[in-house]
Amino acid sequence: MAYKRIIVMDIYEVIRRWHDQQSTSHIAIAMNNDRKTIGKYVAIAKALGLSPDLPLPAKDIVIDLLQLCPKTIVLQAHRRF
C-alpha cells in the first residue's frame, strides 16, 4: 500500500474502534489503511495506558495524550512491526 499521511483525528478513530472491540483487519478495511499501520497505533494506545477494558477518556484527553506522546513510545511501536 502506498504511503498515506494519517492525522491525529484518524488515529483517535483507530483507537475508538479498537476500544469498541473491532479487529485490526476490520479497522484497516474501514479506514483504508494497512493492518500493520493500525497495529502500530494500537500499540501506542496500549503504551499510553489505554485499554478496551477501561472506559475511553474524552476525545480531547486522548488527542492531548497522542500529541504529548514521547517519541520513544512511537519508536518502540514502529520497531514492533
Secondary structure, DSSP 8 states (H G I E B T S, - for coil): -------HHHHHHHHHHHHTT--HHHHHHHHT--HHHHHHHHHHHHHTT--TTS----HHHHHHHHHT--HHHHHHHHHH-
